Amino acid sequence: MDENLLDLLDMALAERFQLSYASMRQEEPQTEKLAIQLIEISKAIQDSSTIRQEDKKLIEEYFSANVEMEAKTQQYLYIQGARDCVTVLRELGVIK
């Protein structure tokens, strides 16, 4: 696939994810609570005087890698969902 097209697709997907995330946080009170909890935990780790700096760095690397993996998983599932939708619509004869 053309590199410019892939870049455009990535930008469009990123925008859809952000809009979906914002909508989810508004519509699901538990999601907003979890987001706030994550921010508080991150701050507590950074401000902790009992956690060694090396451990703080390792924790940060873990969370960063975890967030990146989650983003890649969401992107994959979103695209796969679109493909599955098209497949079902074709099987139903709605589209060719």
TANORTA-V797456 format. One record per residue. RES is the residue in three letters. D_LAST is the distance of its C-alpha to the last C-alpha in Angstrom with 1 decimal. Layout:
{{RES/D_LAST} {RES/D_LAST}}
This chain:
{{MET/21.7} {ASP/24.0} {GLU/26.9} {ASN/26.8} {LEU/23.1} {LEU/24.1} {ASP/27.1} {LEU/25.1} {LEU/22.8} {ASP/25.9} {MET/27.5} {ALA/24.6} {LEU/24.5} {ALA/28.3} {GLU/28.3} {ARG/25.8} {PHE/28.0} {GLN/31.1} {LEU/29.9} {SER/28.8} {TYR/32.1} {ALA/34.1} {SER/32.4} {MET/33.0} {ARG/36.7} {GLN/37.1} {GLU/35.5} {GLU/36.8} {PRO/40.6} {GLN/40.8} {THR/38.6} {GLU/41.0} {LYS/43.9} {LEU/42.6} {ALA/42.0} {ILE/45.6} {GLN/46.9} {LEU/45.3} {ILE/47.0} {GLU/50.3} {ILE/50.2} {SER/49.4} {LYS/52.3} {ALA/54.6} {ILE/53.9} {GLN/54.6} {ASP/57.8} {SER/59.1} {SER/62.5} {THR/62.3} {ILE/59.2} {ARG/60.0} {GLN/58.3} {GLU/56.8} {ASP/55.3} {LYS/53.9} {LYS/52.2} {LEU/50.8} {ILE/49.5} {GLU/47.9} {GLU/46.3} {TYR/44.9} {PHE/43.4} {SER/42.0} {ALA/40.3} {ASN/39.1} {VAL/37.6} {GLU/35.9} {MET/34.5} {GLU/33.3} {ALA/31.5} {LYS/29.8} {THR/28.8} {GLN/27.4} {GLN/25.4} {TYR/24.0} {LEU/23.2} {TYR/21.6} {ILE/19.2} {GLN/18.6} {GLY/17.9} {ALA/15.3} {ARG/13.6} {ASP/14.1} {CYS/12.7} {VAL/9.3} {THR/9.6} {VAL/10.8} {LEU/8.3} {ARG/5.6} {GLU/8.7} {LEU/9.5} {GLY/6.7} {VAL/7.0} {ILE/3.8} {LYS/0.0}}
